């Protein structure tokens, strides 16, 4: 006998907001399945407000409220029985973040929790990686967002350490990441991977997913450092308009993809990783699984 539950996750990031609806299929004697039913992405770049002027603008507050009303209606249509909504880097740093959360609760009846980088990394790490994590291998999991990047080191199938840094695509576009921050990241990666002979990257985030899709590779195959480096050079050779017209990138993806790839490349270089795997997972997936297993 099969039992199906419907859970949803709302991820309010620095570059976009997402609503993920998942069918959770329970069957006695079998592993629980998490099947994506719907994914809606709204490109509201909150980080542009939060990182440059320190507050979410009136225009973007209105857009957020409209998006949350739509998300609420979509969850009703899908008959979602439980959800969580988490806001990350941009809302953490906007001084009116808590006011915005209260307003959205009032206008859209969506309860949002602003989480810190440590909790964000823990939720992402709770995603189902066991099909990728071979017990005799070492992996550096890198999740690149608009405002922050979460690094998590796994070895022998277990998490070794994790760290969140204030380096993200929107920050980089606005030239808000100093050399000191890059040096701190390099030191952290080199120090924590030094004792391992071979490290493989696992990449998470919309930009690396787009790069992987462009490669045409099968889902279980990795991208090599040489390939990622050549694509980085190719993307840089095109103008913003060319990346939209010739590659078919969305306008809100065509600018952030370059700084995102730069972060992954640096992580590969500093860890000595030759390959990067790109499973289709992220904060939204982690939220649903953490809810189901009672971790949040």
MOQUIFEN-V816104 format. One record per residue. N is the residue number from 0. PSI is psi in radians with two decimals (* if undefined). NEAR is the number of other C-alpha atoms within 12 Angstrom. Layout:
N&PSI&NEAR / N&PSI&NEAR
//
This chain:
0&2.37&9 / 1&2.39&15 / 2&2.28&14 / 3&2.21&20 / 4&2.65&28 / 5&2.03&32 / 6&2.72&37 / 7&2.67&44 / 8&2.38&48 / 9&2.13&44 / 10&1.95&46 / 11&1.66&45 / 12&-3.04&46 / 13&-0.39&42 / 14&-0.54&44 / 15&2.91&38 / 16&2.48&40 / 17&2.51&36 / 18&2.08&43 / 19&2.21&41 / 20&2.26&39 / 21&2.36&35 / 22&2.09&31 / 23&1.96&29 / 24&2.02&22 / 25&2.28&19 / 26&2.25&15 / 27&2.29&11 / 28&0.00&8 / 29&2.74&11 / 30&2.42&12 / 31&2.36&20 / 32&2.46&22 / 33&1.78&29 / 34&2.17&24 / 35&2.21&26 / 36&-0.68&25 / 37&2.48&25 / 38&2.10&24 / 39&2.24&25 / 40&2.27&28 / 41&2.07&30 / 42&1.31&28 / 43&1.88&34 / 44&1.42&38 / 45&-0.53&44 / 46&-0.52&45 / 47&-0.63&37 / 48&-0.99&33 / 49&-0.72&33 / 50&-0.34&36 / 51&-0.76&24 / 52&-0.10&17 / 53&0.07&20 / 54&2.72&26 / 55&2.24&33 / 56&2.78&28 / 57&-0.71&16 / 58&-0.79&16 / 59&-0.48&30 / 60&-0.77&31 / 61&-0.77&20 / 62&-0.71&24 / 63&-0.80&37 / 64&-0.77&30 / 65&-0.76&23 / 66&-0.73&30 / 67&-0.62&38 / 68&-0.75&24 / 69&-0.74&26 / 70&-0.72&38 / 71&-0.78&33 / 72&-0.72&18 / 73&-0.68&23 / 74&-0.63&31 / 75&-0.76&18 / 76&-0.71&14 / 77&-0.11&25 / 78&0.80&20 / 79&2.29&28 / 80&-0.34&23 / 81&2.48&28 / 82&2.83&36 / 83&2.49&38 / 84&2.08&37 / 85&2.38&37 / 86&2.48&42 / 87&-2.35&43 / 88&-0.87&48 / 89&-0.81&48 / 90&-0.47&45 / 91&-0.67&36 / 92&-0.27&31 / 93&2.22&30 / 94&-0.34&21 / 95&0.32&24 / 96&-0.79&33 / 97&-0.62&24 / 98&-0.73&21 / 99&-0.74&36 / 100&-0.78&31 / 101&-0.70&20 / 102&-0.73&24 / 103&-0.64&30 / 104&-0.70&21 / 105&-0.79&16 / 106&-0.59&21 / 107&-0.09&25 / 108&0.67&22 / 109&2.17&33 / 110&2.10&29 / 111&2.41&32 / 112&2.23&30 / 113&2.11&31 / 114&2.69&29 / 115&3.00&26 / 116&-0.58&35 / 117&-0.78&24 / 118&-0.67&27 / 119&-0.81&42 / 120&-0.69&36 / 121&-0.70&32 / 122&-0.77&37 / 123&-0.69&40 / 124&-0.34&43 / 125&-0.05&32 / 126&2.78&32 / 127&1.69&27 / 128&0.04&29 / 129&-0.45&19 / 130&-0.30&12 / 131&-0.58&32 / 132&1.67&28 / 133&2.36&17 / 134&-0.37&16 / 135&0.21&17 / 136&2.88&23 / 137&2.32&33 / 138&2.47&45 / 139&1.96&48 / 140&2.17&47 / 141&2.02&48 / 142&1.94&48 / 143&2.15&49 / 144&-2.96&51 / 145&-0.57&48 / 146&-0.43&46 / 147&2.84&42 / 148&2.31&44 / 149&2.23&45 / 150&2.26&44 / 151&2.21&40 / 152&2.24&40 / 153&2.44&34 / 154&2.48&29 / 155&0.60&18 / 156&0.09&21 / 157&2.66&22 / 158&2.25&26 / 159&-0.88&22 / 160&2.85&25 / 161&2.61&32 / 162&2.46&31 / 163&2.33&34 / 164&2.59&36 / 165&1.09&37 / 166&2.12&43 / 167&3.01&45 / 168&-0.74&45 / 169&-0.69&40 / 170&-0.77&37 / 171&-0.68&34 / 172&-0.59&28 / 173&0.21&23 / 174&0.84&16 / 175&0.29&24 / 176&2.02&25 / 177&2.87&17 / 178&-0.54&13 / 179&-0.72&14 / 180&-0.79&22 / 181&-0.71&24 / 182&-0.67&19 / 183&-0.73&20 / 184&-0.80&33 / 185&-0.78&27 / 186&-0.76&18 / 187&-0.80&26 / 188&-0.85&38 / 189&-0.74&24 / 190&-0.77&18 / 191&-0.27&29 / 192&-0.05&33 / 193&-0.60&19 / 194&-0.01&16 / 195&2.33&24 / 196&-0.70&16 / 197&2.28&22 / 198&2.39&35 / 199&2.42&39 / 200&2.58&44 / 201&2.11&46 / 202&2.41&46 / 203&2.53&41 / 204&2.71&43 / 205&-0.59&38 / 206&-0.76&40 / 207&-0.55&42 / 208&-0.70&32 / 209&-0.75&30 / 210&-0.72&37 / 211&-0.75&32 / 212&-0.69&21 / 213&-0.45&19 / 214&-0.40&21 / 215&0.22&14 / 216&2.76&19 / 217&2.63&14 / 218&-0.55&18 / 219&0.11&16 / 220&2.50&18 / 221&2.89&30 / 222&2.43&36 / 223&2.80&27 / 224&-0.70&28 / 225&-0.71&18 / 226&-0.83&22 / 227&-0.71&38 / 228&-0.72&26 / 229&-0.64&19 / 230&-0.62&26 / 231&-0.78&27 / 232&-0.71&18 / 233&-0.82&19 / 234&-0.68&31 / 235&-0.45&22 / 236&-0.27&14 / 237&2.61&19 / 238&2.91&18 / 239&-0.81&23 / 240&-0.64&20 / 241&-0.64&19 / 242&-0.50&24 / 243&-0.87&19 / 244&-0.69&14 / 245&-0.58&14 / 246&-0.17&22 / 247&0.40&16 / 248&2.55&26 / 249&2.59&23 / 250&-0.61&21 / 251&-0.02&29 / 252&-0.52&37 / 253&-0.43&31 / 254&-0.69&30 / 255&-0.30&43 / 256&-0.57&42 / 257&-0.91&37 / 258&-0.53&34 / 259&-0.84&42 / 260&-0.59&44 / 261&-0.71&31 / 262&-0.82&44 / 263&-0.73&52 / 264&-0.78&36 / 265&-0.71&28 / 266&-0.69&44 / 267&-0.76&37 / 268&-0.83&28 / 269&-0.41&30 / 270&-0.18&38 / 271&0.25&31 / 272&2.36&36 / 273&-0.32&28 / 274&2.70&29 / 275&2.18&40 / 276&2.56&39 / 277&1.40&37 / 278&2.69&35 / 279&1.29&30 / 280&2.77&35 / 281&-2.88&42 / 282&-0.72&46 / 283&-0.79&44 / 284&-0.74&43 / 285&-0.68&40 / 286&-0.83&44 / 287&-0.79&44 / 288&-0.66&40 / 289&-0.63&28 / 290&-0.84&27 / 291&-0.70&30 / 292&0.17&16 / 293&0.45&12 / 294&-0.30&16 / 295&*&22
//
